[in-house]
């Protein structure tokens, strides 16, 4: 369903999604038409009771009028409930059409922009609430205010003038409210986003915080952020409350004024007694949408801002290129002048990295902590886009590949493991299980390849055991093996493994070496951040990274000899990315 939605929407995704919901909206407007006509029933009832029943004393007429009123109000209640259900259905359709695009845009964010992934989804929820909640109802009912004012003019011109002047006054208050509360509303949104982002970040590291006695400090920090949010909410509420109270005051005053004016006109025999009550009820209905607009204005403003944010993001997303499907790669890797800067900074994490790897080669990446090894693997795996230079797989730049298609041929093990909430089998299958025997066989094969099969079977529900974010529920070693099985799922042709043996025992390390040997035999290219002699022994070449630069690259024995201070000196990387000898 989501794919169909993505194919159907072109250009401005939000505009097209709203257009696709126009049938629901048309029905809502139609029901609102009937609703607002039925809202006249109490006024007409009072008019008839005072003008006919009281003067004639006919009880049967009163019964008939009551029966008509009950039917009218029952129909009104039914139409109102139906209108709310239609708005809910419209919101669901809107979400189904837009959510795939928003989620794709959120998950494609990199670097500092990635922190706004959750906020982007919240913006969608805010917009959905705006198009299906009080702001939408206020906008739909607002055009009926002139109708009610017109009926007041029909009853008597002075009643019409009073309601018209009152409506203009309430609209003026609403406009001043919008101008005055805009800054407070923006500050509240920013403070809320910052507080929730801080809570999310702290919650992700709660085990570390608990172990190191940081709980009170984190609580204090979150309370300070919450205090800022509470202050901004108070400022917004104070501003909004003043105008909401003013609106309510003038609305009640105008209703009473309409009643008083009606009495005065009735005393002068210009209107009937029933028209007094009818005019008061009509004035109430005329002012009600305006008061609703004032009350819903913060939500409307939030929806407007969410629309602007999502429109900008989705236009960028729509402008992304459509990738031509490329044949399955054979594993030839070329890194050409790749540089990566720290997010939000000009500091280089990796500078002008260049080397080549042939299919079937295993490259050991070594160097001190903070040298840029993990950054190099992230760029090669396509987890981040380099700021300069290109990474090529079989001659094609990674940016030439469709990310989802490329991902099928890449096995990536990040330093932080990165398991997602779900079943062990789903994590291994990268959440692409089809429920068929082939998927299950591939899952088991990947687990067996890295020696994780027996360990997984020992879990409470085997492959169907559900784990939390980051592998919560598993030991670190168990999570490492599951992540390795995910990296080897369906025999990828490019492996980027960041310290794959960090939490493995001897048997696990032996299974990893066997899996790397098997990958070499089938022609896959592997880059492995290696610190142990066991892993170094299985690689074909060593790549030394220091201070964000590739210091040396060549056959394992030559590089190992150089690192130990022996001769001969190894081949190193030339600026073109090819290896040349040094004597």
N, C-alpha and C positions, 0 to 999 in steps of 0.2 A: 504493500500500500504506500509506504513512504517513497519508494522508488518511483511509483507512478506519479506521486505528487511532485517530485523533483523534476520529472520530465515535462509535466504540464505547465509549470511556472517558468516564465521567462522575464528578463528585464528586472523591473522592480518587484521583488518577491512579495513584499508586504502589500503593495498595491494590488498585485494579481491575486493574492490570497483573499484580500477583502472583496475583490470583484467576484471571486469564486463563491463567496458567502452571500452574494446579493439576494439570492432566492430566499434564504432564511431571513435576511433583513427586510425584504419586501413583505413577507408574512408578518413580521413583527410590527412594521408600520401599519399594515392593514388591521391587525388586531388592536393597535393603539388607537386607530381611527374609531373603531367600534367602542373601545373602552372610554374614550373621552366624550363620545356622544352619550354613553350611558351614565357618565358622571353628571350629566344634566338632570338625571331622573330625580334626585332628591330636591333640586330646586323647583322642578315642575310639580312634584308632589306637594311641596309646601304651598306653592302658588294656588293649586287647585283646592287644597284643603281650606285655606283661608278665604278664597274667593267664592267657592261653591258650597263646600260642606257646611261651613259655619253659618253662611247666610241662608241655606236651604234646610239644614238639619237633616239631610238625607243620609242615613246610616249605610244604606246599600251602596251609595256612591263612594263612601269612605272605604268600605270593604273592597270594592273593585279597585280603587286607587292603591290600597295596601297590597292587593294581589299583584297588580302591575309593578309596584315598587319592588316587591320581593323577587319577582321574576327578573326584573332589570338588574337588581343587585346580585342575584345568583349568577346571571349571565356575565356580569362584570367580573365577579370573582373567578369564574371559569376561564374567561378570556385572559385575565391577568396571570393566572397560573400557566396557561398555555403559552403566553408571551414569554414568561420566564424560562419555560422549557425550551422554547425556540432559541432564546439567547444562549442557553447552555449548549444546545446542539451546534449553534453557530460558533461558539467558542471552541468546542471540540474540533470542528472541521478546520477552523483557522489554525489551531495548534497542530493538527495533523499535517497541514500543508506547509507550515513555516518551520516547525520543530526540526525536521531533517536538515534544513539549510543552516539553522542556528547551531545545532549540535556539530555539524561538519565544520562550521566556521570556528566554533569554540575549540574543538579538538585539533584544529590545524594551527592554533596560535602557538607561537614559540617565544622563548626568552621571557622578557618581562611582561609581555602581553599575555602569557599563559596564566598569570595570576588572576586574570579577569574572566577565566572560563566559566566559573560558577556564576559570576555576576551577569554574564551575558545571558545565561539561561534564566536568571531572575528577571532580567529586562523583558524577556518573552512572557513570563508569567504576569508581570506588571501590565504589559500591553494587552494581554488576553483578558485580564480582569477589567481593564478600562473599556474594551469594546463590548463587553457582555455584562457590565455591572451598572452601578448608579450613574456614571457619566453618560453611558449610552442611553439609559432611560430618560435622563434629564434632557439630552439632545433631541430625543424622539418626541417628548411631551412638550418641549418649549414652543414649537409652532402653534400649539393650541392656546397659548396665552392670548394672542390677538383675537381668537375666536370668542373666548369668554368675555374679553373686553368689549367685543362687538355686540354680544348679547346684552351686556350692561347698557350699552348705548341704545339698544332697542327698547329696553325697559324705560330708561330716561337718559337724555344726553348728559346731565350732570353726574349721574352715576358712572357713565362711561368715562367722563373726564377724570373723575376721582380714581378709578381703577387704572386708567392709562397713566396718570401722573404717578400713582403708586408704583406701577410696574417700572417706569423709567427710573424712579428713585432707587428701587431694589437692584436694578441692573447697574446703576452707577456704583452702588455699594459693592456689588460683585466685582466690578472692574477694578475698583480701588483695592479690594481684597487681593485680587490676583497680582497687582503690581507690588503691593506691600509684602506679600508672603512669598514671592518668587525666590528671593535670596535665602530666606529661612528654610524653605523647602529644599533648595539645592544643598545647603549646608547639612541638613538632616540626612539627605540621601548619601552624601559623601561620608558622614560620620557613621552611618549604619553600615555601609559597605566596608569601611575600614575595620569596624569592630568585628563583623562576621568573618572577614578574612583573617583577622588575628586569632579569633577563636578556632577557626579551621586549622590554621598552622600549628597552634599550640596543641590541639587535640591529636594531630598526627604524630606528635613527639611526646605523648603523655607518659609512655613507659620510661623513656629516658629521664623525663622531668621527675617522675616519681622516684626513680632509683637514685637521683642526685639531689633530692631534697629541694627541688625547684618549685614545688606546688604553690606554696604561699606567695612566692615572687611572681609566678605567672598569674595567680588569682589577682594580686594587686595590680599587675599590668592590665589585665582584662577589665578590672573595675575602673581603672582610669579611662580606658577607651569607652567603657559603658557610660561613665559620667559625662564624657564629651557628647556621646550620642543622646543621653537624657537631656543635657542642656540644650542641644539643638532641637530636640523634640519639644521641649518646654517653650523655646522661643517661637517655634512654628505654631504650637497649640495656643500660645498667648495671643499671637497675631490673628490666627484664625478664629479664636473664641470671641475676640472683640467684634469682628465683623459678622460672625454668625449670630451673636447676641443682638447686634444692631439690626440685622435683617429680621430676626424674630420679633423684635420690638416694633419695628415699623410695619411688619405684616399684621400683627395683632391690632396695632393702632389703626391701620387702614381698614381692616375688617370691621372694627367698631365704628369707624368713621362712615363706612358704607351703610352700616345699620342705622346710625344716627341720621345720616342724610336721607335714607329711605323713609324714616319716621317723619322727618320734616316735610318731605315731598308728599307723604300720605296725608299729613295734617292739612296740607294745602290742596288736597284732592287731585294731585297730579299723577299719583300711582295708587294702586290698590294695596291693601294690607298684606296680601300674599306676596306682593312684589318686594316688600321690605326684607323678608326672610330669604327670598330667592336671590336678591341682590347681594346679601351678605354671603350666601353660599357660593355664588358665582365669583365674588371677589376672592374668596378663599382658594377656589380652584385656579383662578388667574394667577395668583401669587405663588402657588405651590411649586410649579416647575422652576421658578426663579430661585426660590429657597433651596430647592433640590440641587440646582446648579451651584449655588454658593457652598453647600455642604459637600458636594462631590468634586469641587474644584481642585483640591490637592491631588486626588486620585486621577483626575483628568490631566493635570500638569505632569504627574509622574508618567502617565501613559504617553503623553506627547514627547517627553524626553526619551522614554524608552523607544518610541517609534524612530526618533532621530538617530539614536545610537545604533539600533538594529538596521536601519536603512543604510547607514554608512558602512557598517560591517558587511552586510549582505551584498551591497553593490560591489565592494572589493572582492567578495567571494564569487559573485557572478562573473566578474572580469577575469577570474583565473582561467588559464588556458585549458582546453580540452585535449587530453593526451591521446596520441595514437597508440594502439595496442602493439607492444613490441614482443618479439619471440623470446622464449625462455632463455635466460643468460647462461653462458658456459662458465662464467666465473672470472673472466679477465678484468682485473681491477687496476685503475689508473687514478692516482691522486695528483692533481696538478695545481701547485701554488695555493693550497688551501690555507686561509686565515680565518680565525674565529675570535671575535671580541666578546668580552664579558657583557651580559645584558645590561643595557643602560649605561655603558661605560666605553671608553676608548681603549681600555687596557686589553692587550692581546693575550688570549689564552693559548692560541696556536698561531704560528706565523710561518707562512710560505712553505707548508709541508708538501713534499713531492716524492713519490715513489711509485713503483709498479709491482704488481703481483700477478703471476700466471696462474691459470686454472690448476688446481691440485696442490698449490703451495700453502704451507702453514707458516705464518709470520708471527714471531714472538715479539711483542712490544714491551720494552723494558725502559726503566728510568726511575728517578726519584719521585717521591710523592709531590703532587702539584706540578709535575712537569708538563702536563697536557695530554697524557695518554688516554684518559677517559673522553676528553673533548674530541680527540682524533677519532676514536671509535664511534662516538655519537654522530660525527659528520659523515663517516663512511657508511654507517648503517642507515643514514637518512633521518635520524632522530632530530637533527637540527640542520638548518641550511647554513653553509659557510658564508661569511661576509665577503670573502674574496676567493677566487679560484673555483675549481670544479672537481667533482668526484665522478668518474666514469665507470660504468659496468658494461663490459663488452662494447666499449666505444661510445655508448650513449650516456649523456649526463643524467645524474639521478633526477634532475628536474624535468627530464624528458619522459620519465616514467610516470604512469598513473600511480600515486602512492599506495593504493590498495593492491594493485597488481605487483608492484615492486616488493611489497611486504611479504608476498607468498614465497619469494626467493631469498629472503633475508632472515637469518637467525641471529637475534640480538639478545645478549644478556647484559643488562646494565649493572652498575655497581650496587645499586640499592634493590636489586632483584625485581621489584615492581609487579608482584602478583596482584590481581584484582579480585574483588569480592565475587565469589561464585564457586562452582564445583571444581575440583582438581582437574577433571577431564576437560572442562570448559577452558580453564586456564591453559592447559597444554595445547588444546586445539585453537587457541587464540579467539575463543568465543565464536567459532564458525562451524560448530557441529551441526550436521544435517540429520542426525538421528539414524543414519544408515550404518551398515556393518563396516563399510570402507572407512568412515571417519573413526569409528571405534578401533579398527585395526591399526590405523595410522597413529592414534593416540598411544596405544599399547606399544607399538614398535618404537616410538620416540622415547617412551619411558624405559623400555628395555635397552635401548642404545646407550643411555647414560647411566644404567644401573639403578634406576629408580622404581622399577616395576614391583619388586618384592616389598620395598618400603611403602609404596602406595597401597598395596594390598593389605598391609598391616594396619592401615588407618581404620577408623570406626566404620566407615561406609565405602572403603576402597576408593575407586576413582570418582565416586559420587559424593565424597566428603566435601562439605562446604567450608571454605576458608574465608577469612575476612581480608580487609584491605592490607596490602603488604605481606600477605601470607599469615595473618593472625590466626592462631589455632594450630600452626605447625612450628616445629623448631626451626632455627635458622638454617641448619643443614638440610632439613626436609624441604623447606621452601627453596633452597638453592637447587636441589635436584629437580624439583618440579619446574623451576624456571629454565634449567638446562634442557629438560625434555621439551619445553615450549620452543626453545631456540632450535632444536634439532627436528621439530615437527615437519613431516613431509620432506625431509632431506633438502634443505635450502642450499643454494649454490654459493652464498656468501655468508660467512659466519663472523660475527664481531662479538667476542666474549671478553668481558671486563672482569678479570680476576675470577675465572670460573671455578677455581679450586679453593676459594677463600674459606669455605665452611665445610669442605668435604673431608671425610676420613680416608684412610688408605684405600679401601675398596672403592669408594666413590671416585677418587683420583685415578685409580686404575681403569675404571669404566670410562671416565672422561678421555683418557689417553686412547683407549680402544675406539671411542666414538670419533675422535679426531683422525685416527688412522683410517677409519672407514670413510670419513668425509674426503680425505686425500685420495683414496682409491677411486671414488666416484667423480673426482675432478672438481670438488668444491674448493673455494678459496677461504682461508680462515685467518683472522687476526686475533691473537690471544694475548691479553695483558698477563704476563707470566712473571712470577717471582720465585717459584720453586724449581729445583733442578729437574724434577720429574717432567714438568711441562716444557722446560727449555730443551730437554733431550728429544722431544718429539717434533720440534719445529724445524723448518728448513732454513729459515733466515731469521735474523734478529734486526729489529729496528729500535734504535736508541733515541729516546726523546728527553730533552733537557731544556728547561726554561722556555717551553713552548716551541722549540725548534727541533727538527730531526738532526741529530748530531752524527749518526752513522747508520748505514743500512747495507747489509750484505749477508753472505753465507754464515750460518750459525757459528761454525768453528772459528772462522776468521774474526768475527765480532767478539766472540768469547775470549779469544786470545788477546785481542786488543784491550778488552776490559780488564783482563788480568795483567796487562802490561807486557805481554809477550809479542813476538813478531810472527808472521808478517802482519802489516796493517791492512785492514779490510777495505773493500770497495765502499765508496760513500756516494751520496746522492748529488748529482749535478743539478744545475738550475732547471734543466729540461725535464727532470724526473727520471733520467736514465742513470744507471750506475757506471762509474768510471773507476779505474784503478788509481791508487796513490802509492807512491814508493818513497 
